[in-house]
């Protein structure tokens, strides 16, 4: 297999690996442990804060054959199939490209059938704010009276665009921006695992540049490490690299308005 981006390679597979969202993780684990699972959840927050990741872990946990204090075991057949993306119990939908009434009607037809394995069918609808008004109306009835074996997890970066009728039927969880200290700590862990040589000041600089997004921090580290491959990565190197990029972006921006430049 070829090179895999750091944010994909180190995507958390269990609740304990999720950083910076302790309150949300604790609440979800307690719901699973005490069998108080809701039928609809809304995960809100800026990019790269763990919304989709937590949704996938939650889907594993509710279907896990041997859950441990609300967390998935990661070893049973259900956990392995969901992690590999081959389970029919977890359906991921990108609302940015599947935002019509017909797409939601397909879901309404599918929920009539029980899962062939495991306890729950989990529908993860990403960028849910992109659904059309008609699609939201079609989804409303299913959210009102879903079958007992169906869970909806709606993820969005723009909760204000979601109709109040949808919001009132979901448990809402707001994912906060991750602190610089938390991002730096996670980067240090992964840098050691990857065998990279990165100055501590450079780690802190990358964490600040990520603006609260763990995924962005890992992408920034990936880019800098690739540009200065085989060298010790310092904060000065990061400055120079981002200075080059910013000049390129600024030039492209100006050219879009002034083609003759």
VEXDREN-2710 file (C-alpha; in Angstrom, 1 decimal):
% VEXDREN-2710
k/r/px/py/pz
1/UNK/0.0/0.0/0.0
2/UNK/1.2/3.5/-0.8
3/UNK/1.8/6.4/1.6
4/UNK/-1.2/7.3/3.7
5/UNK/-1.7/10.9/5.0
6/UNK/-1.1/11.3/8.7
7/UNK/-4.7/12.4/9.5
8/UNK/-6.0/9.2/7.9
9/UNK/-3.3/6.9/9.3
10/UNK/-3.8/8.1/12.9
11/UNK/-7.6/8.7/12.8
12/UNK/-8.9/7.6/16.3
13/UNK/-10.5/4.2/16.4
14/UNK/-11.8/4.3/19.9
15/UNK/-13.1/7.0/22.3
16/UNK/-9.9/7.0/24.4
17/UNK/-8.0/8.3/21.4
18/UNK/-10.3/11.3/20.8
19/UNK/-8.6/14.5/22.0
20/UNK/-10.1/17.7/23.2
21/UNK/-13.8/16.6/23.4
22/UNK/-13.8/15.0/26.8
23/UNK/-17.4/16.0/27.8
24/UNK/-18.9/14.7/24.6
25/UNK/-17.0/11.4/24.8
26/UNK/-18.0/10.9/28.4
27/UNK/-21.7/11.5/27.7
28/UNK/-21.8/9.2/24.7
29/UNK/-20.0/6.4/26.6
30/UNK/-22.4/6.7/29.5
31/UNK/-25.4/6.5/27.2
32/UNK/-24.0/3.3/25.6
33/UNK/-23.0/1.8/29.0
34/UNK/-26.5/2.4/30.5
35/UNK/-28.4/1.6/27.3
36/UNK/-29.8/5.2/27.0
37/UNK/-29.1/5.6/23.4
38/UNK/-30.9/8.3/21.5
39/UNK/-32.3/8.0/18.0
40/UNK/-30.9/11.2/16.5
41/UNK/-27.8/13.2/17.2
42/UNK/-26.5/16.5/15.8
43/UNK/-22.7/17.0/15.9
44/UNK/-21.7/20.7/15.3
45/UNK/-18.4/22.4/15.2
46/UNK/-15.6/23.7/13.0
47/UNK/-13.6/21.5/10.6
48/UNK/-11.3/18.9/12.0
49/UNK/-12.6/18.8/15.5
50/UNK/-13.7/15.1/15.4
51/UNK/-17.4/15.1/14.4
52/UNK/-17.2/12.3/11.8
53/UNK/-14.6/10.4/13.8
54/UNK/-16.7/10.3/16.9
55/UNK/-19.8/9.3/14.8
56/UNK/-17.9/6.3/13.4
57/UNK/-16.6/5.3/16.9
58/UNK/-20.2/5.6/18.2
59/UNK/-21.5/3.4/15.4
60/UNK/-18.9/0.8/16.3
61/UNK/-19.7/1.0/20.0
62/UNK/-23.5/0.5/19.7
63/UNK/-23.0/-2.5/17.4
64/UNK/-20.0/-4.0/19.3
65/UNK/-20.4/-7.6/20.5
66/UNK/-18.2/-7.0/23.6
67/UNK/-18.3/-3.3/24.6
68/UNK/-16.0/-2.2/27.4
69/UNK/-17.5/0.6/29.6
70/UNK/-19.2/2.1/26.5
71/UNK/-16.2/1.8/24.2
72/UNK/-16.0/-0.6/21.3
73/UNK/-13.6/-3.6/21.8
74/UNK/-12.1/-3.1/18.3
75/UNK/-11.7/-6.9/17.9
76/UNK/-15.1/-8.4/17.3
77/UNK/-16.4/-9.1/13.8
78/UNK/-18.7/-6.0/13.9
79/UNK/-15.9/-3.7/15.0
80/UNK/-13.6/-4.9/12.3
81/UNK/-16.1/-4.7/9.5
82/UNK/-17.2/-1.2/10.5
83/UNK/-13.5/-0.1/10.8
84/UNK/-12.8/-1.5/7.3
85/UNK/-15.9/0.2/5.8
86/UNK/-17.5/-3.0/4.8
87/UNK/-20.4/-3.2/7.2
88/UNK/-23.9/-2.7/5.9
89/UNK/-25.0/-1.3/9.3
90/UNK/-23.2/2.0/8.9
91/UNK/-24.2/4.2/6.0
92/UNK/-22.3/7.4/5.4
93/UNK/-23.9/10.0/3.2
94/UNK/-22.4/13.2/1.9
95/UNK/-25.2/15.7/1.9
96/UNK/-23.2/18.1/-0.2
97/UNK/-23.6/15.8/-3.2
98/UNK/-26.7/13.8/-2.1
99/UNK/-29.0/16.7/-1.1
100/UNK/-32.2/16.0/-2.9
101/UNK/-35.6/14.7/-1.9
102/UNK/-35.0/11.4/-3.7
103/UNK/-31.9/10.7/-1.7
104/UNK/-33.8/11.0/1.5
105/UNK/-36.7/9.0/0.2
106/UNK/-34.2/6.1/-0.4
107/UNK/-33.2/6.3/3.3
108/UNK/-36.9/6.2/4.3
109/UNK/-37.3/3.1/2.3
110/UNK/-34.2/1.4/3.6
111/UNK/-35.0/2.0/7.3
112/UNK/-38.0/-0.3/7.0
113/UNK/-35.5/-3.3/6.9
114/UNK/-33.8/-4.5/10.1
115/UNK/-30.0/-4.8/10.1
116/UNK/-28.8/-8.2/8.9
117/UNK/-26.1/-8.2/11.7
118/UNK/-25.6/-6.2/14.8
119/UNK/-28.2/-4.2/16.7
120/UNK/-28.4/-0.8/14.9
121/UNK/-28.3/0.7/11.5
122/UNK/-26.4/4.0/11.8
123/UNK/-26.9/6.7/9.2
124/UNK/-24.1/9.4/9.3
125/UNK/-25.1/12.4/7.2
126/UNK/-22.1/14.7/6.8
127/UNK/-22.6/18.4/5.9
128/UNK/-26.3/18.0/6.6
129/UNK/-26.9/21.7/6.3
130/UNK/-26.5/21.3/2.5
131/UNK/-29.8/19.4/2.2
132/UNK/-32.5/21.1/0.3
133/UNK/-35.7/22.3/2.1
134/UNK/-37.6/19.4/0.5
135/UNK/-35.0/16.9/1.7
136/UNK/-35.2/18.2/5.2
137/UNK/-39.0/17.9/5.1
138/UNK/-38.7/14.3/3.9
139/UNK/-36.2/13.5/6.7
140/UNK/-38.5/15.1/9.3
141/UNK/-41.0/12.2/9.4
142/UNK/-38.3/9.6/9.8
143/UNK/-36.7/11.6/12.7
144/UNK/-40.1/11.9/14.4
145/UNK/-40.9/8.2/14.5
146/UNK/-37.7/6.1/13.6
147/UNK/-37.6/2.3/14.0
148/UNK/-36.0/1.3/17.3
149/UNK/-33.0/-0.1/15.4
150/UNK/-32.1/3.1/13.5
151/UNK/-29.8/5.9/14.7
152/UNK/-29.2/9.1/12.8
153/UNK/-26.0/11.2/13.3
154/UNK/-26.1/14.5/11.5
155/UNK/-22.8/16.4/11.2
156/UNK/-22.4/20.0/10.3
157/UNK/-20.1/23.0/10.4
158/UNK/-23.1/25.4/10.0
159/UNK/-25.8/24.5/12.5
160/UNK/-27.6/27.8/12.0
161/UNK/-28.7/26.6/8.5
162/UNK/-30.6/23.6/9.9
163/UNK/-34.4/24.0/10.3
164/UNK/-35.6/24.3/13.9
165/UNK/-37.9/21.3/13.3
166/UNK/-34.9/19.1/12.8
167/UNK/-32.8/20.6/15.6
168/UNK/-35.6/20.0/18.1
169/UNK/-35.6/16.3/17.3
170/UNK/-31.9/15.7/17.9
171/UNK/-29.5/15.6/20.8
172/UNK/-27.1/18.4/20.0
173/UNK/-23.3/18.2/20.8
174/UNK/-21.1/21.2/20.0
175/UNK/-17.5/20.2/19.2
176/UNK/-15.1/22.9/20.4
177/UNK/-11.9/24.0/18.9
178/UNK/-9.0/21.9/20.2
179/UNK/-6.5/23.8/22.4
180/UNK/-2.9/24.4/21.3
181/UNK/-1.6/22.3/24.2
182/UNK/-3.8/19.3/23.3
183/UNK/-2.8/19.5/19.6
184/UNK/0.9/19.8/20.5
185/UNK/0.7/16.8/22.8
186/UNK/-1.0/14.7/20.1
187/UNK/1.6/15.8/17.5
188/UNK/4.4/14.8/19.8
189/UNK/3.0/11.3/20.1
190/UNK/2.7/10.8/16.4
191/UNK/6.0/12.4/15.6
192/UNK/7.7/9.8/17.8
193/UNK/5.7/7.0/16.1
194/UNK/6.7/8.2/12.7
195/UNK/10.3/8.7/13.7
196/UNK/10.4/12.3/12.6
197/UNK/12.8/14.9/13.9
198/UNK/10.8/18.0/14.7
199/UNK/11.8/20.9/17.0
200/UNK/9.4/21.6/19.9
201/UNK/8.9/25.2/18.8
202/UNK/7.9/23.9/15.3
203/UNK/5.3/21.6/16.9
204/UNK/3.8/24.6/18.8
205/UNK/3.8/26.7/15.7
206/UNK/2.0/24.1/13.7
207/UNK/-0.5/23.7/16.5
208/UNK/-1.2/27.4/16.4
209/UNK/-1.5/27.5/12.6
210/UNK/-4.1/24.7/12.8
211/UNK/-6.6/27.1/14.5
212/UNK/-8.2/24.4/16.7
213/UNK/-8.3/21.7/14.0
214/UNK/-6.5/18.4/14.7
215/UNK/-6.9/17.3/11.1
216/UNK/-5.4/20.6/9.8
217/UNK/-2.4/20.2/12.2
218/UNK/-1.6/16.7/10.9
219/UNK/-1.9/18.0/7.3
220/UNK/0.4/20.9/8.0
221/UNK/2.9/18.6/9.7
222/UNK/2.7/16.2/6.7
223/UNK/3.4/19.1/4.2
224/UNK/6.3/20.5/6.1
225/UNK/7.9/17.1/6.7
226/UNK/7.6/16.3/3.0
227/UNK/9.1/19.7/1.9
228/UNK/12.1/19.3/4.3
229/UNK/12.4/15.5/4.1
230/UNK/15.4/14.0/5.8
231/UNK/16.1/17.3/7.8
232/UNK/15.3/18.4/11.3
233/UNK/12.2/20.5/11.1
234/UNK/12.5/23.8/12.8
235/UNK/10.1/26.7/13.4
236/UNK/12.2/28.9/11.0
237/UNK/11.7/26.2/8.3
238/UNK/7.9/26.3/8.9
239/UNK/7.9/30.1/8.6
240/UNK/9.7/29.9/5.3
241/UNK/7.5/27.2/3.9
242/UNK/4.2/29.0/4.8
243/UNK/5.7/32.3/3.6
244/UNK/6.1/30.7/0.1
245/UNK/2.6/29.3/0.2
246/UNK/1.1/32.6/1.3
247/UNK/2.9/34.4/-1.6
248/UNK/1.6/31.8/-4.0
249/UNK/-2.0/32.2/-2.7
250/UNK/-1.8/36.0/-2.7
251/UNK/-0.6/36.0/-6.3
252/UNK/-3.3/33.6/-7.4
253/UNK/-5.9/35.7/-5.6
254/UNK/-4.7/39.0/-7.3
255/UNK/-4.6/37.3/-10.7
256/UNK/-8.2/36.3/-10.4
257/UNK/-9.1/40.0/-10.3
258/UNK/-6.2/41.3/-12.4
259/UNK/-5.5/38.7/-15.1
260/UNK/-2.8/40.9/-16.7
261/UNK/-0.5/40.9/-13.6
END
